[in-house]
Amino acid sequence: MEPVGIYLHIPFCASKCPYCDFYSLPAREEAMDRYTQALTRAIANCPYPAREVDTIYFGGGTPILMGPKRLERILDALTQRFTVDQKGEITLEANPAATLLEPLTALRRAGFNRISFGVQSAVAEQLKLLGRRHTIQMAEQAVNQSRQAGFDNISVDIMMGLPGQTLEDGQVTADFCMGLGVEHISAYLLKIEPGTPFARRYTQPLEEELPAQLYLQTVAQLEAAGYRQYEISNFARPGRESRHNLKYWNCDHYLGIGPAAYSYWENRRFGFPRDLEGFCAAKDPWALASDWDRGGDFEEYVMLRLRLNEGLVFTQASARYPHCDLRALQNRAKPLAAHGLLTLDENHLALTPQGMLVSNEIITRILG
Ligand code: SF4
C-alpha cells in the first residue's frame, strides 16, 4: 500500500489579512492549549487503520504561533498513532518575523524538516495593502534564521495580480525570493473571496490583462533561474517539489485533521466543519466530519493531473481507469492544442503556461 499524507489545520493567526478566507481565529494561549489537547486526542482516536505516513503538513492559519512545545506534542501523537517514515517530509507554515531562531531550532530538532513562509511581496506598499505584519527585512531574516536552525528545504509564497501591482513589482518580488536561495516558490494569483474585507473594498472585477502578464512573466523568470514549474502555481529546484501537495494533484490518499481540514481517504472525500469550539468540545470529533462526495473518479483525476506540468499520462490514466474514454478526450483536446493552450502527444496531455491561465475552461471543454 502506498504511504499516505496527513494535513493538520492550525486555525490561529496574529491578525486577519483582509483578503484571506481561510479558517483562522486570534491566537490566544488558552485556545491553543485546548486545541492541542483536542487534536492529540483526535489523532489518538483516529478511526482509520494506521497506514504508513510519508508526508505531514501543518497548515493554517499560522501554525508556528502554537510554539515548539505544542507542535512537538502533536507530532509525537502522530508518530505514536501512525508509522511515520524516517525520511518523511514534515512541513510547517509560518509567517516571517524577526526572532525565529530559537523556535525554529527547537522545531528542527523535533523533526520538522520543511518550512513554508508567507512572504507575499517584496514591495513595502503591497505588504501594507495585504495587511501583512512583516517587513521585507523580516522575510530575509526569517529565511536566514531557518538556515541557521538547520532547515535545508524552504518554500516561500508570493502573490500576483494585487491591485496597483506593476510588472516591475512582480519582477522585484520574484528576484527577491530567488535571491533568498530558497528551494521552492509558490506564486498565486489573488482571488477576491466573497465575505472578505477585500470583497467589500474591490466591488468591481479587477483587471485581467495585467495579472495574466504578471503570471507569464513570473513563470519565465523563475524557470530561467532553475525553478522548474511543476504545477500551475508551484516552482521548485530539482527534487524539491512539495511531496505532500503532490498527493493532492495525484489523487493520492491523505487525512486532514482539525476544523476546516478535509480528507481524501479510500475514495471518500470528507471534511470537518469550520468550528474550533465544536471540535474541542466533541467527545469524538471524527463524528463531526461529513462526506462531500465520493471523489477519485476519472473526471476528478483529469482535473487534478492537469494542474501538473507533467499533465495527464495516458498509460497511467488507463491503468487506473480501464474504462475511461481517452480517445474522445484527445479529440476534444486537439483544437485547444492547435491554439497553444495544451501540448498533446501519444502519451501526454498537458496545459501550457497560457493554458494554465484558463485551466478551468479548458478542463471543462476536454471533459465534454
Ligand atoms: S496569516 Fe495567512 S492564514 Fe492568517 S489571515 Fe493572513 S493569509 Fe490568512
Residues whose N, C-alpha, C, O or C-beta is under 5 A from the ligand:
A	BS01	SF4	C13 S15 K16 C17 C20 F22 S24 G60 G61
